[in-house]
C-alpha cells in the first residue's frame, strides 16, 4: 500500500497548523511532526486505520483530543 502524502500539504492542514502556530510555534511543530510520523507508519500497518469515506482510503487520528 502506498501512502499519499498530500494530507501533510493540504490547504486545510496548513490552515490548522497556522492557527496552532499563532498560539504556540512549538505546538505547531509537534503536531506537524506527529502527522509525518503517523503517515510514515501507514505502509507498514495500513489496515489498522478505519476505512475512509472516499473509496480505497483509510482515516487515522493523529492526536486525539
PDB file as gemmi writes it, atoms N, CA and C in Angstrom:
CRYST1    1.000    1.000    1.000  90.00  90.00  90.00 P 1                      
ATOM      1  N   UNK A   1       0.837  -1.176   0.000  1.00  0.00           N  
ATOM      2  CA  UNK A   1       0.000   0.000   0.000  1.00  0.00           C  
ATOM      3  C   UNK A   1       0.882   1.238   0.000  1.00  0.00           C  
ATOM      4  N   UNK A   2       0.551   2.196  -0.824  1.00  0.00           N  
ATOM      5  CA  UNK A   2       1.300   3.442  -0.893  1.00  0.00           C  
ATOM      6  C   UNK A   2       0.608   4.517  -0.068  1.00  0.00           C  
ATOM      7  N   UNK A   3       1.375   5.246   0.699  1.00  0.00           N  
ATOM      8  CA  UNK A   3       0.818   6.367   1.463  1.00  0.00           C  
ATOM      9  C   UNK A   3       0.766   7.595   0.563  1.00  0.00           C  
ATOM     10  N   UNK A   4      -0.317   8.313   0.644  1.00  0.00           N  
ATOM     11  CA  UNK A   4      -0.467   9.553  -0.121  1.00  0.00           C  
ATOM     12  C   UNK A   4      -0.123  10.708   0.808  1.00  0.00           C  
ATOM     13  N   UNK A   5       0.981  11.362   0.548  1.00  0.00           N  
ATOM     14  CA  UNK A   5       1.495  12.398   1.431  1.00  0.00           C  
ATOM     15  C   UNK A   5       0.827  13.750   1.237  1.00  0.00           C  
ATOM     16  N   UNK A   6      -0.165  13.833   0.363  1.00  0.00           N  
ATOM     17  CA  UNK A   6      -0.811  15.125   0.143  1.00  0.00           C  
ATOM     18  C   UNK A   6      -1.456  15.679   1.401  1.00  0.00           C  
ATOM     19  N   UNK A   7      -1.846  14.807   2.329  1.00  0.00           N  
ATOM     20  CA  UNK A   7      -2.506  15.281   3.547  1.00  0.00           C  
ATOM     21  C   UNK A   7      -1.622  16.257   4.306  1.00  0.00           C  
ATOM     22  N   UNK A   8      -0.323  16.006   4.333  1.00  0.00           N  
ATOM     23  CA  UNK A   8       0.578  16.888   5.069  1.00  0.00           C  
ATOM     24  C   UNK A   8       0.691  18.259   4.422  1.00  0.00           C  
ATOM     25  N   UNK A   9       0.300  18.356   3.168  1.00  0.00           N  
ATOM     26  CA  UNK A   9       0.405  19.626   2.453  1.00  0.00           C  
ATOM     27  C   UNK A   9      -0.948  20.209   2.078  1.00  0.00           C  
ATOM     28  N   UNK A  10      -2.013  19.637   2.552  1.00  0.00           N  
ATOM     29  CA  UNK A  10      -3.327  20.121   2.154  1.00  0.00           C  
ATOM     30  C   UNK A  10      -3.579  21.515   2.715  1.00  0.00           C  
ATOM     31  N   UNK A  11      -4.438  22.251   2.052  1.00  0.00           N  
ATOM     32  CA  UNK A  11      -4.763  23.612   2.482  1.00  0.00           C  
ATOM     33  C   UNK A  11      -5.380  23.609   3.875  1.00  0.00           C  
ATOM     34  N   UNK A  12      -6.260  22.655   4.131  1.00  0.00           N  
ATOM     35  CA  UNK A  12      -6.914  22.605   5.439  1.00  0.00           C  
ATOM     36  C   UNK A  12      -5.902  22.323   6.549  1.00  0.00           C  
ATOM     37  N   UNK A  13      -4.992  21.405   6.293  1.00  0.00           N  
ATOM     38  CA  UNK A  13      -3.966  21.104   7.287  1.00  0.00           C  
ATOM     39  C   UNK A  13      -3.095  22.328   7.527  1.00  0.00           C  
ATOM     40  N   UNK A  14      -2.745  23.038   6.465  1.00  0.00           N  
ATOM     41  CA  UNK A  14      -1.937  24.251   6.606  1.00  0.00           C  
ATOM     42  C   UNK A  14      -2.657  25.305   7.432  1.00  0.00           C  
ATOM     43  N   UNK A  15      -3.959  25.454   7.207  1.00  0.00           N  
ATOM     44  CA  UNK A  15      -4.736  26.424   7.984  1.00  0.00           C  
ATOM     45  C   UNK A  15      -4.737  26.054   9.462  1.00  0.00           C  
ATOM     46  N   UNK A  16      -4.920  24.773   9.751  1.00  0.00           N  
ATOM     47  CA  UNK A  16      -4.914  24.333  11.147  1.00  0.00           C  
ATOM     48  C   UNK A  16      -3.549  24.579  11.786  1.00  0.00           C  
ATOM     49  N   UNK A  17      -2.494  24.242  11.074  1.00  0.00           N  
ATOM     50  CA  UNK A  17      -1.154  24.443  11.619  1.00  0.00           C  
ATOM     51  C   UNK A  17      -0.844  25.926  11.802  1.00  0.00           C  
ATOM     52  N   UNK A  18      -1.300  26.766  10.876  1.00  0.00           N  
ATOM     53  CA  UNK A  18      -1.103  28.213  11.018  1.00  0.00           C  
ATOM     54  C   UNK A  18      -1.789  28.728  12.281  1.00  0.00           C  
ATOM     55  N   UNK A  19      -3.008  28.254  12.523  1.00  0.00           N  
ATOM     56  CA  UNK A  19      -3.742  28.672  13.722  1.00  0.00           C  
ATOM     57  C   UNK A  19      -3.001  28.235  14.986  1.00  0.00           C  
ATOM     58  N   UNK A  20      -2.559  26.988  15.002  1.00  0.00           N  
ATOM     59  CA  UNK A  20      -1.832  26.485  16.171  1.00  0.00           C  
ATOM     60  C   UNK A  20      -0.547  27.279  16.369  1.00  0.00           C  
ATOM     61  N   UNK A  21       0.132  27.595  15.265  1.00  0.00           N  
ATOM     62  CA  UNK A  21       1.396  28.326  15.351  1.00  0.00           C  
ATOM     63  C   UNK A  21       1.213  29.723  15.937  1.00  0.00           C  
ATOM     64  N   UNK A  22       0.070  30.359  15.667  1.00  0.00           N  
ATOM     65  CA  UNK A  22      -0.209  31.674  16.254  1.00  0.00           C  
ATOM     66  C   UNK A  22      -0.245  31.589  17.776  1.00  0.00           C  
ATOM     67  N   UNK A  23      -0.756  30.479  18.288  1.00  0.00           N  
ATOM     68  CA  UNK A  23      -0.862  30.289  19.733  1.00  0.00           C  
ATOM     69  C   UNK A  23       0.453  29.778  20.325  1.00  0.00           C  
ATOM     70  N   UNK A  24       1.096  28.854  19.604  1.00  0.00           N  
ATOM     71  CA  UNK A  24       2.315  28.228  20.110  1.00  0.00           C  
ATOM     72  C   UNK A  24       3.101  27.599  18.964  1.00  0.00           C  
ATOM     73  N   UNK A  25       4.194  28.231  18.546  1.00  0.00           N  
ATOM     74  CA  UNK A  25       5.011  27.653  17.477  1.00  0.00           C  
ATOM     75  C   UNK A  25       5.523  26.246  17.813  1.00  0.00           C  
ATOM     76  N   UNK A  26       5.857  26.014  19.064  1.00  0.00           N  
ATOM     77  CA  UNK A  26       6.346  24.684  19.458  1.00  0.00           C  
ATOM     78  C   UNK A  26       5.251  23.635  19.295  1.00  0.00           C  
ATOM     79  N   UNK A  27       4.018  23.988  19.632  1.00  0.00           N  
ATOM     80  CA  UNK A  27       2.903  23.049  19.478  1.00  0.00           C  
ATOM     81  C   UNK A  27       2.662  22.746  18.006  1.00  0.00           C  
ATOM     82  N   UNK A  28       2.779  23.758  17.148  1.00  0.00           N  
ATOM     83  CA  UNK A  28       2.596  23.540  15.710  1.00  0.00           C  
ATOM     84  C   UNK A  28       3.651  22.576  15.180  1.00  0.00           C  
ATOM     85  N   UNK A  29       4.884  22.742  15.619  1.00  0.00           N  
ATOM     86  CA  UNK A  29       5.949  21.815  15.212  1.00  0.00           C  
ATOM     87  C   UNK A  29       5.653  20.399  15.701  1.00  0.00           C  
ATOM     88  N   UNK A  30       5.166  20.290  16.931  1.00  0.00           N  
ATOM     89  CA  UNK A  30       4.833  18.983  17.499  1.00  0.00           C  
ATOM     90  C   UNK A  30       3.738  18.295  16.689  1.00  0.00           C  
ATOM     91  N   UNK A  31       2.688  19.035  16.353  1.00  0.00           N  
ATOM     92  CA  UNK A  31       1.576  18.467  15.588  1.00  0.00           C  
ATOM     93  C   UNK A  31       2.041  18.059  14.195  1.00  0.00           C  
ATOM     94  N   UNK A  32       2.821  18.913  13.535  1.00  0.00           N  
ATOM     95  CA  UNK A  32       3.313  18.590  12.194  1.00  0.00           C  
ATOM     96  C   UNK A  32       4.163  17.323  12.224  1.00  0.00           C  
ATOM     97  N   UNK A  33       5.060  17.221  13.191  1.00  0.00           N  
ATOM     98  CA  UNK A  33       5.897  16.024  13.300  1.00  0.00           C  
ATOM     99  C   UNK A  33       5.047  14.784  13.585  1.00  0.00           C  
ATOM    100  N   UNK A  34       3.983  14.934  14.379  1.00  0.00           N  
ATOM    101  CA  UNK A  34       3.095  13.801  14.656  1.00  0.00           C  
ATOM    102  C   UNK A  34       2.394  13.337  13.385  1.00  0.00           C  
ATOM    103  N   UNK A  35       1.992  14.287  12.536  1.00  0.00           N  
ATOM    104  CA  UNK A  35       1.353  13.939  11.260  1.00  0.00           C  
ATOM    105  C   UNK A  35       2.324  13.154  10.386  1.00  0.00           C  
ATOM    106  N   UNK A  36       3.540  13.644  10.263  1.00  0.00           N  
ATOM    107  CA  UNK A  36       4.546  12.985   9.428  1.00  0.00           C  
ATOM    108  C   UNK A  36       4.865  11.591   9.971  1.00  0.00           C  
ATOM    109  N   UNK A  37       5.024  11.478  11.284  1.00  0.00           N  
ATOM    110  CA  UNK A  37       5.335  10.180  11.899  1.00  0.00           C  
ATOM    111  C   UNK A  37       4.197   9.186  11.683  1.00  0.00           C  
ATOM    112  N   UNK A  38       2.968   9.640  11.877  1.00  0.00           N  
ATOM    113  CA  UNK A  38       1.815   8.751  11.690  1.00  0.00           C  
ATOM    114  C   UNK A  38       1.690   8.325  10.232  1.00  0.00           C  
ATOM    115  N   UNK A  39       1.887   9.253   9.321  1.00  0.00           N  
ATOM    116  CA  UNK A  39       1.780   8.930   7.898  1.00  0.00           C  
ATOM    117  C   UNK A  39       2.864   7.944   7.472  1.00  0.00           C  
ATOM    118  N   UNK A  40       4.032   8.053   8.067  1.00  0.00           N  
ATOM    119  CA  UNK A  40       5.125   7.140   7.722  1.00  0.00           C  
ATOM    120  C   UNK A  40       4.817   5.702   8.139  1.00  0.00           C  
ATOM    121  N   UNK A  41       3.944   5.516   9.137  1.00  0.00           N  
ATOM    122  CA  UNK A  41       3.606   4.172   9.615  1.00  0.00           C  
ATOM    123  C   UNK A  41       2.534   3.497   8.763  1.00  0.00           C  
ATOM    124  N   UNK A  42       1.853   4.239   7.923  1.00  0.00           N  
ATOM    125  CA  UNK A  42       0.746   3.676   7.137  1.00  0.00           C  
ATOM    126  C   UNK A  42       1.174   2.492   6.272  1.00  0.00           C  
ATOM    127  N   UNK A  43       2.259   2.575   5.509  1.00  0.00           N  
ATOM    128  CA  UNK A  43       2.608   1.431   4.651  1.00  0.00           C  
ATOM    129  C   UNK A  43       2.847   0.134   5.427  1.00  0.00           C  
ATOM    130  N   UNK A  44       3.338   0.241   6.662  1.00  0.00           N  
ATOM    131  CA  UNK A  44       3.607  -0.958   7.459  1.00  0.00           C  
ATOM    132  C   UNK A  44       2.346  -1.536   8.097  1.00  0.00           C  
ATOM    133  N   UNK A  45       1.362  -0.692   8.379  1.00  0.00           N  
ATOM    134  CA  UNK A  45       0.145  -1.132   9.074  1.00  0.00           C  
ATOM    135  C   UNK A  45      -1.096  -0.468   8.472  1.00  0.00           C  
ATOM    136  N   UNK A  46      -1.375  -0.674   7.202  1.00  0.00           N  
ATOM    137  CA  UNK A  46      -2.458   0.073   6.542  1.00  0.00           C  
ATOM    138  C   UNK A  46      -3.861  -0.264   7.028  1.00  0.00           C  
ATOM    139  N   UNK A  47      -4.069  -1.454   7.521  1.00  0.00           N  
ATOM    140  CA  UNK A  47      -5.428  -1.852   7.888  1.00  0.00           C  
ATOM    141  C   UNK A  47      -5.753  -1.597   9.359  1.00  0.00           C  
ATOM    142  N   UNK A  48      -4.827  -0.968  10.073  1.00  0.00           N  
ATOM    143  CA  UNK A  48      -5.088  -0.587  11.457  1.00  0.00           C  
ATOM    144  C   UNK A  48      -6.126   0.537  11.494  1.00  0.00           C  
ATOM    145  N   UNK A  49      -6.128   1.352  10.467  1.00  0.00           N  
ATOM    146  CA  UNK A  49      -6.991   2.531  10.428  1.00  0.00           C  
ATOM    147  C   UNK A  49      -8.327   2.205   9.769  1.00  0.00           C  
ATOM    148  N   UNK A  50      -9.366   2.929  10.151  1.00  0.00           N  
ATOM    149  CA  UNK A  50     -10.699   2.657   9.614  1.00  0.00           C  
ATOM    150  C   UNK A  50     -10.786   3.039   8.141  1.00  0.00           C  
ATOM    151  N   UNK A  51     -11.732   2.423   7.453  1.00  0.00           N  
ATOM    152  CA  UNK A  51     -11.950   2.750   6.047  1.00  0.00           C  
ATOM    153  C   UNK A  51     -12.414   4.194   5.938  1.00  0.00           C  
ATOM    154  N   UNK A  52     -11.897   4.885   4.932  1.00  0.00           N  
ATOM    155  CA  UNK A  52     -12.259   6.276   4.727  1.00  0.00           C  
ATOM    156  C   UNK A  52     -13.590   6.432   4.017  1.00  0.00           C  
ATOM    157  N   UNK A  53     -14.084   7.662   4.007  1.00  0.00           N  
ATOM    158  CA  UNK A  53     -15.327   7.953   3.297  1.00  0.00           C  
ATOM    159  C   UNK A  53     -15.125   7.901   1.791  1.00  0.00           C  
ATOM    160  N   UNK A  54     -13.910   8.162   1.366  1.00  0.00           N  
ATOM    161  CA  UNK A  54     -13.552   8.063  -0.049  1.00  0.00           C  
ATOM    162  C   UNK A  54     -13.119   6.621  -0.294  1.00  0.00           C  
ATOM    163  N   UNK A  55     -13.627   5.975  -1.354  1.00  0.00           N  
ATOM    164  CA  UNK A  55     -13.258   4.583  -1.616  1.00  0.00           C  
ATOM    165  C   UNK A  55     -11.737   4.386  -1.691  1.00  0.00           C  
ATOM    166  N   UNK A  56     -11.295   3.248  -1.183  1.00  0.00           N  
ATOM    167  CA  UNK A  56      -9.877   2.858  -1.209  1.00  0.00           C  
ATOM    168  C   UNK A  56      -8.978   3.786  -0.403  1.00  0.00           C  
ATOM    169  N   UNK A  57      -9.522   4.372   0.665  1.00  0.00           N  
ATOM    170  CA  UNK A  57      -8.708   5.211   1.551  1.00  0.00           C  
ATOM    171  C   UNK A  57      -8.879   4.737   2.986  1.00  0.00           C  
ATOM    172  N   UNK A  58      -8.014   5.211   3.848  1.00  0.00           N  
ATOM    173  CA  UNK A  58      -8.085   4.956   5.286  1.00  0.00           C  
ATOM    174  C   UNK A  58      -8.007   6.297   6.003  1.00  0.00           C  
ATOM    175  N   UNK A  59      -8.604   6.363   7.186  1.00  0.00           N  
ATOM    176  CA  UNK A  59      -8.557   7.573   8.004  1.00  0.00           C  
ATOM    177  C   UNK A  59      -7.889   7.241   9.326  1.00  0.00           C  
ATOM    178  N   UNK A  60      -7.082   8.168   9.816  1.00  0.00           N  
ATOM    179  CA  UNK A  60      -6.431   7.947  11.094  1.00  0.00           C  
ATOM    180  C   UNK A  60      -6.544   9.197  11.955  1.00  0.00           C  
ATOM    181  N   UNK A  61      -6.551   8.984  13.252  1.00  0.00           N  
ATOM    182  CA  UNK A  61      -6.487  10.080  14.211  1.00  0.00           C  
ATOM    183  C   UNK A  61      -5.025  10.208  14.598  1.00  0.00           C  
ATOM    184  N   UNK A  62      -4.460  11.382  14.361  1.00  0.00           N  
ATOM    185  CA  UNK A  62      -3.044  11.581  14.665  1.00  0.00           C  
ATOM    186  C   UNK A  62      -2.865  11.887  16.145  1.00  0.00           C  
ATOM    187  N   UNK A  63      -3.600  12.862  16.647  1.00  0.00           N  
ATOM    188  CA  UNK A  63      -3.547  13.237  18.060  1.00  0.00           C  
ATOM    189  C   UNK A  63      -4.974  13.379  18.569  1.00  0.00           C  
ATOM    190  N   UNK A  64      -5.451  12.430  19.373  1.00  0.00           N  
ATOM    191  CA  UNK A  64      -6.827  12.558  19.869  1.00  0.00           C  
ATOM    192  C   UNK A  64      -6.957  13.748  20.811  1.00  0.00           C  
ATOM    193  N   UNK A  65      -8.158  14.294  20.878  1.00  0.00           N  
ATOM    194  CA  UNK A  65      -8.410  15.431  21.788  1.00  0.00           C  
ATOM    195  C   UNK A  65      -8.314  14.994  23.216  1.00  0.00           C  
TER     196      UNK A  65                                                      
END                                                                             
